Amino acid sequence: MPPRRAPSEGWTVFLVGAVQFINIWDFVMVMPLGPDFAGSLGIPLSRLGLVGGAYTAAAALAGIAGSTFLDRFDRRPALAVAMTGLVLGTLAGALAWSFPTLLAARFLAGAFGGPATSLSLSIVADVVPPERRGKAMGAVMGAFSVASVVGVPLSLQLSVWGGWQLPFLVVGGLGLVVTAAVAASLPSLRGHLARRSEAPVRGPPLFRPLVITSFAMTAVTMAGGFLVIPNISAYVQTNLGLPRNYLQWVYGIGGLVSFVTLRAVGRLVDRFGSFRVGTVASLILALAFHLMFVDPPGAGRAGVMVMAISLFFALSARNVSYNTLASRVPEPAERARFMSFQSAVQHLASALGASVSAQVLFVQPDGSLGNVPMLGRMAIALTLLLPVLLFLVERGVGRRVPPPDALPEALPGGMATLSKKV
């Protein structure tokens, strides 16, 4: 039987982007849908952060476990298994009948969604050379924007048409299709196994100063965001007075801006570096946090839209910057292990931020959320720490003797001759 023809670099990145689209859609739709299922399941609005926290806590634990073994396997079957578990967790969410059962379903989804993310980013770093990696990361991370532009508004509308369970069923069904595509057409990726056998990793990878600083960068980024992100849907409706039927426009237009931003910022990162681009993005994000959560201008529906667009733009630009830089920290043979542990840090910090928000917020007599400005100030403080960490990591990567990276000759099955760019 002739060997399977290896797909192009562009197709591989596209397929990984589809995986991320399902993974991220599953995650990001839950927070906007919060007010919809809160009434049915008896969940106070101030506790909605715990639903997101269940996913991120599970993903953190799975990331820690995965960091010990993911680099021992071919990337393709590992990703297929992770996607299968994610789909089962998503479908279980539609069957939840109480707050605890929904938390359990989200925990299951996170336990597999976290490794799916780290494997996806590892595949991109394996396949795409460093000089094009910022652009490729921007393309894959564009899944976040597509999920916002298409997935979140569609989920909100599906909830109106068929109840809050319907979005979970639709995402689960599409996830089965993507999982089948991964198993059928993703190439076998074993180059990291050859590198692992040829040369041992230099020193304990999870305890080098550069790696620890990179994890701190990730923790600050995610904790700052998740102090406020899980509560945006409830906040704009109860505090800012945005009608429910406008919510899909907030996420749709903001996500469209993010999609354009990710493509452009990926190129800027390749040209100017993560520190410069990430610093500008962090300053814009701090201003967006202030205007939306600390001192809203009170400009009605148009003002909410402008603030949301600014928030999506700044979050996207910041995330491309730090993810591209983080991909340069590990060596090829330790990449999935590093990405898995980074995923654990990412989700643990997200869970911490969401949990803190659930403790700080309370429902006021008029139904709005109290203590939102306090959360906004905390998010700003963490956001302004990021440029310092970006500088330290970028300097550390620049000073290091460049290790062998994911060069084309390390790829299997004819992918050595690929020249097609993403």
Protein Blocks (a to p, Z undefined) as FASTA:
>chain_A
ZZdddddfklmmmmmmmmmmmmmmmmmmmmmmmmmmmmmnopafklmmmmmmmmmmmmmm
mmmmmmmmmmmpcfklmmmmmmmmmmmmmmmmmmpcbfklmmmmmmmmmmmmmmmmmmmm
mmmmmmpcfklmmmmmmmmmmmmmmmmmmmmmmmmmmmmmnojklmmmmmmmmmmmmmmm
mmmmpccdfklmmmmmmpccehjfklgfklmmmmmmmmmmmmmmmmmmmmmmmmmmmmno
pafklmmmmmmmmmmmmmmmmmmmmmmmmmnojklmmmmmmmmmmmmmmmmmmmcghlaj
mlmmmmmmmmmmmmmmmmmmmmmmmmmmpcfklmmmmmmmmmmmmmmmmmmmmmmmmmmp
ccdfkopaehklmmmmmmmmmmmmmmmmmmmmmmmmmmpccdddddfklpgehilmgcbd
ZZ
